[in-house]
Amino acid sequence: MVTVRAHLWFANNDAGEAAAFYAEHIPGSSVDNVVKAPKDAPGPEEGADFVVEFTVGGLPVTGLNAGPHVTLNEAFSFYLSVEGQEEVDHYWDLLTADGGEPGACGWCKDKFGVSWQVIPKELEQLSGTYSTPGEIATMNAMLQMGKIDVAALQAAHDGA
């Protein structure tokens, strides 16, 4: 049987730390297996975390600590579907803390360089198929935001 999993290259050799962070803070996450680096491995020192298998919100992921030759970027992101402003604020603050970076339209990077989209279910509901004036107004409001503001989305939708 074929399986699919995400594979992330951690240039700073912090796959194990990232996996533990996600396991602690993102529901449905766990550290599943850690393979230590053999002698002369490309990346971490012998005995350090080399390949880290973990789960983020139910999605299987392999983290590879193999040195700075490849870096993470926004071409890959985790889409974190949350409910309400309180959850938006919680996860946004968690993911942007300690060196993480806020971005536009609900995107941010965590302190490990992994990109996330912190998207409230209300945005999905108010956006629909982007075919009505309210849905288009919702999208246009979202495009002006960093962290998503649910009340502002609702106001844009209702004001259209």
N, C-alpha and C positions, 0 to 999 in steps of 0.2 A: 504494500500500500504506500502511496506517495503522501508525504506530509510537507507542510510549508511552515517555516518559522522565520521570524525576522533575525537578521544577523547584523550586529553593530560592532564596529571597530573602534575601540577606545584608545586614542593616541596617547593619553596620559596614564595608561595602565590602571584605570580605576573602575573596570567592569564589576569587580566584586563589591566595591563600595557602592556603586550605583545600584546593583541588584539588591543589596541589603537595604538601601534607602527606599527603593520602590516597594520591597516586601513589607517594610514597616509602615509605609504611608498610603499606598494605593491598594484599595480592596481587591481581592482576587490575585494578589501577587505573592511570589515566593522565590527563594533561592533553591534551585533544584539539584545542581551538581557543580562542583568546582574541580577543574583539572589543574594541577600545579605544573609550572614550567619545567621542562627538562633542561639538562645542561645544554648550553649553546642555542637556546630557543631564540627566535627573532622577537625581541621585545623585553619582557620582564626578566629579572634575574632568576636563576635556578631556584625552584621551590616557591616562587611567588605565584599568585593567581595568573593563569594563562588563558584558559577557556572557562567561561562561567555561563552555565545554562540556568536561565531563570524564567519566570512567568510574570508578565505585567498585565493586570486586569484580565487574566485568562488567556493572554496571547503568549505563546512560547517564543523565547528570544535566546539567541546565543550571543554572548559578549566575548570579544576577542581582545586581549591585551597584546598587541604586536608592534607597539612603537609608533612614532610620529609620522610615518610615511603616508597615512591616510587619516583624514579628520572628518568628523561628523558635520553635517550641514542641514539646512532646512529641507533638502530634497526628501528626507525621511522625517516623519513626525508621528508621535502618538496622538491620537484623537481621543481626548478625555471628555466623554459626555457626562455632564453634571446637571443637577437640578437646582435652579434658583440662584439668587445672588450670593447667598451665604456660602454655597459650595464653590461658586466661581471664585469668590474672595479667598476662601480657604486654600484651594489648590493653586491658584495664581500666586498667592503669597508663599506657599510652601515651595513651589517650583522655581520661583525667581529669587529666593533667599540665598545667602551665602555665595554670591558670585553668579547666580542665574541672571538672565536678562529678559526684560519685557520686550515684546514685539508688537506688531500691528495685528488687528483683526482677531484677537484672541490667541495669537501665537506667542510663545515664549520659549526660552531655553533654560534648562536646569543647570546646576553647577557642574554637571558632567559634560555639558555640551549637547545634550539630547534635546531635540525640539519637541514641543508639545503644543497642541491646540486645546485650550480649555473652553469648551463650548457648552453653554446651557441648552437644555432641551427646548427651552422657550424660543431660542433663536431658530432652531429647526422648525418649530411649529409656526412661528410668525413669518418665516421666509417661504414656507410652502414650496411652490414650484417657480417662484420669482415671476409670477405672471399677473398679479393684481397690483394696483397702485400701493396698497398697504405692504405687500410682500417686497416690492421694489424699494419702498421707503425704508423698510427694515434692513434690507441689504445695504443701502446707501449709508444708513446710520452706522451699521457694523463696520463698514469700510473706513470710518473716521475714528474708530476706537482702538485702543490698545487692549486693556482688559475689558471684557464685555460688560456692559451696563444693561441689565435686564429691563429696568424701568425706562431707560432711554429708548430701548428697542420697542417697547410696548407703546410709548408715546409717539414714536415715529410711525409705527404701524397704524395706530388709531387716528393720527392727525392727517393721514394721506387722503 
